[in-house]
Amino acid sequence: MENNSDSLVTLLTASLIHEVHIAKTLLANYDIDSYIIDENIATTIGTAFVEGYKLKVDAADFDKAKKILDDINEENN
């Protein structure tokens, strides 16, 4: 999929980068492309300036991706 930032929407915001990587890997298992935003900013200007790492998906995949993550979270609670 081409990374067209106009069609990307934020699916997840987390303060810990590993949470975003786990979600990205889970979505990849369902053939959903996702993109981590602000991943390298903490090493550039420090973690105090990061409001959270964002995982974005194509707008067309948002509902499916959200359901996948919601279902997994529900199973683990």
C-alpha positions in Angstrom: 0.0 0.0 0.0 1.2 3.5 -0.8 1.7 5.6 2.3 -0.6 8.5 1.4 -0.8 10.6 4.6 -4.1 12.1 3.5 -5.9 8.8 3.9 -4.2 7.7 7.1 -6.1 8.0 10.4 -4.9 7.4 14.0 -5.9 4.0 15.3 -3.9 4.0 18.5 -1.9 6.4 20.7 0.3 5.0 23.4 3.0 6.4 25.6 5.1 3.2 25.3 6.6 2.4 21.9 6.4 -1.4 22.5 2.6 -1.2 22.7 2.5 0.3 19.3 4.9 -2.3 17.8 2.7 -5.1 19.2 -0.4 -3.6 17.7 1.4 -3.1 14.4 2.5 -6.8 14.4 -1.0 -8.0 15.2 -2.5 -6.0 12.3 0.2 -7.3 9.9 -1.1 -10.8 10.7 -4.4 -9.7 9.2 -2.7 -8.1 6.2 -3.4 -4.6 7.4 -0.6 -2.1 6.8 0.0 0.4 9.6 2.5 3.2 10.2 4.2 4.3 13.4 4.3 8.1 13.7 6.8 9.9 16.0 8.8 6.8 16.6 12.2 8.5 16.3 11.3 11.9 17.8 12.1 10.8 21.4 15.7 10.1 20.5 15.8 13.4 18.7 14.3 15.8 21.2 13.6 13.7 24.3 10.6 11.8 25.6 9.2 14.7 27.5 8.1 16.2 24.2 6.3 13.1 22.9 2.6 13.2 23.5 2.3 9.6 22.5 3.4 7.3 19.7 0.7 7.0 17.0 -0.2 4.0 15.0 -2.0 5.0 11.8 -3.9 2.9 9.2 -5.6 3.6 6.0 -9.1 5.1 6.6 -10.6 2.1 4.7 -9.0 -0.3 7.1 -9.8 1.6 10.3 -13.0 -0.3 11.4 -11.5 -3.7 10.7 -8.3 -2.8 12.5 -10.1 -1.3 15.5 -12.2 -4.5 15.8 -9.2 -6.7 15.7 -7.4 -4.8 18.5 -10.6 -4.4 20.6 -11.3 -8.2 20.3 -7.7 -9.0 21.4 -7.9 -6.6 24.3 -11.3 -8.1 25.4 -9.8 -11.6 25.3 -6.9 -10.5 27.5 -9.1 -8.9 30.2 
